[in-house]
Amino acid sequence: MSYVAGPTGAVYRTRTASLDEPELDRVADDLRQFLELLEQALMLFIANGKPGHL
C-alpha cells in the first residue's frame, strides 16, 4: 500500500501494488488531515495493538 498526494493536495491510498495503473481511494483532503489521521492510527496501535483504519 502506498500513499500519494494529488495536484489539489488531497492524499490517496493505492489499492494495487503498482503505481503504473493505480486504483486510488481518497483518505484525506490535505496533508495536515492525513498526518492527523496517521497520528490517531499510531496512538490506537500504541494503546491496544490495533492497526487503525488509515
C-alpha positions as a Python dict, from the first residue, in 0.01 Angstrom:
ca = {
    (1, 'M'): (0, 0, 0),
    (2, 'S'): (130, 344, -92),
    (3, 'Y'): (7, 696, -35),
    (4, 'V'): (24, 972, -295),
    (5, 'A'): (-69, 1341, -296),
    (6, 'G'): (-270, 1474, -586),
    (7, 'P'): (-233, 1814, -754),
    (8, 'T'): (-501, 1965, -528),
    (9, 'G'): (-320, 1843, -214),
    (10, 'A'): (-559, 1556, -141),
    (11, 'V'): (-396, 1233, -21),
    (12, 'Y'): (-487, 899, -176),
    (13, 'R'): (-410, 536, -86),
    (14, 'T'): (-340, 286, -362),
    (15, 'R'): (-539, -38, -379),
    (16, 'T'): (-280, -203, -600),
    (17, 'A'): (93, -261, -558),
    (18, 'S'): (179, -83, -884),
    (19, 'L'): (172, 290, -947),
    (20, 'D'): (168, 229, -1325),
    (21, 'E'): (-214, 200, -1327),
    (22, 'P'): (-314, 267, -967),
    (23, 'E'): (-661, 236, -819),
    (24, 'L'): (-685, 516, -564),
    (25, 'D'): (-900, 582, -259),
    (26, 'R'): (-909, 934, -116),
    (27, 'V'): (-809, 924, 252),
    (28, 'A'): (-761, 1294, 336),
    (29, 'D'): (-837, 1637, 194),
    (30, 'D'): (-482, 1761, 255),
    (31, 'L'): (-150, 1669, 416),
    (32, 'R'): (-247, 1813, 754),
    (33, 'Q'): (-557, 1593, 774),
    (34, 'F'): (-354, 1289, 661),
    (35, 'L'): (-97, 1347, 935),
    (36, 'E'): (-373, 1384, 1195),
    (37, 'L'): (-525, 1052, 1081),
    (38, 'L'): (-181, 890, 1092),
    (39, 'E'): (-127, 1018, 1446),
    (40, 'Q'): (-464, 876, 1554),
    (41, 'A'): (-381, 538, 1397),
    (42, 'L'): (-44, 530, 1572),
    (43, 'M'): (-194, 624, 1908),
    (44, 'L'): (-453, 347, 1871),
    (45, 'F'): (-179, 97, 1786),
    (46, 'I'): (29, 205, 2087),
    (47, 'A'): (-274, 183, 2317),
    (48, 'N'): (-408, -158, 2216),
    (49, 'G'): (-210, -303, 1926),
    (50, 'K'): (-488, -250, 1671),
    (51, 'P'): (-365, -100, 1342),
    (52, 'G'): (-641, 160, 1295),
    (53, 'H'): (-814, 234, 965),
    (54, 'L'): (-570, 453, 773),
}
